[in-house]
């Protein structure tokens, strides 16, 4: 219990950009082990908090199936539906197809409900560990290229402290709460982590910090383009004439 | 903390210099953001809970907004197709409101007041992070600009002291008041901007002119880019329409 509390305090120091905590992580022989446990612990806490919050939302809202059916019936009861159906006899079938596809997309985007949150208790720590390793490795390679002196272990120990920003996501324990602002704070904590670990000047630290997010953004843009093309293709095939 | 809050509002130089040298500058700054966020979020949550407790009032608000939108759209409609869309919206507005009413009347596992309370609590918990998100954006770009202009402050000093600019946003708690709510929001924003310039000047040891430039540089560049983008889009639309 004592070590969990000290880890929690370490995480808070990471969020508050305490340089002493980062230096301690860099110089401690068990900094990497402590960092790994911190990332996993925060992942588990956030996963459980999200599960509790999602359960609160689940019991305070109508079921997704009921909402979907009400919207479906409501849209069909409006005057525009009858007007378009009179002009185009195939419209009801096309409407059903598009509505089903939109419903599927909404379900995917909304995260899978309680089942998704249950799975999230396991996947959240895993995702946090993977992103910590990804950003830690990218930051380390760039910092070494720019003249940094820290070892890989020291970089990871410090960037683990930087990733404690994820602790702010704990507010998701409150149903309907939204997390915002953690992305930029995460970049700032990563900046402090790399600066302390490698003792680089400000601008070199800035570029070493930015490499990982830039690569990830490019990957996400590429993925978004692929998804957009696929979505347009699917939607196009559902519309009259078979193309947009 | 109340001294920090008052000092920030009155632009106390003693407080700003003391904060710059304090080892816990980030903790003090972020605690202020947390308190202002909880105050504003709490008041907004109560206001939202009162509104949402009555489905009739929610429907009436939506109806007012919908009618205003239709009116604006009909004034802006210049082509036949745009007028057709406005006409369709008018014909279907009752159906839209019936749909919203039907969704609101759906049964929930827990009674409706619980959902209203949960939504209020969610709003209250989210507000401090929402302020922090806006603050981080301002602080990061100001810090980069200040460094380019020769500033010497650390990111810890900039974040902790920049957080003081959130203090005037306590006025946002009164944003639910019709008419004066938005005016108070503008006052809070301008007051916060002045505090950010002052704190940037002290944190980075810059003169007032450079500190002002550091705060405004990237927002101005962003605004210019958006303006050029809009002009380019407008020209492109003109050229395409002319063919």
Interface residues (C-beta under 8 A of the other chain):
Chain A: X16 X17 X18 X19 X56 X57 X58 X59 X60 X61 X62 X66 X67 X70 X71 X73 X74 X75 X77 X78 X79 X80 X168 X171 X174 X175 X176 X177 X178 X179 X180 X181 X182 X184 X185 X187 X188 X191 X192 X202 X203 X206
Chain B: X24 X26 X27 X30 X88 X91 X92 X95 X96 X98 X99 X102 X103 X106 X107 X108 X109 X110 X114 X115 X118 X119 X121 X122 X123 X125 X126 X129 X130 X131 X132 X133 X134 X135 X136 X137 X140 X144 X147 X155 X156 X159
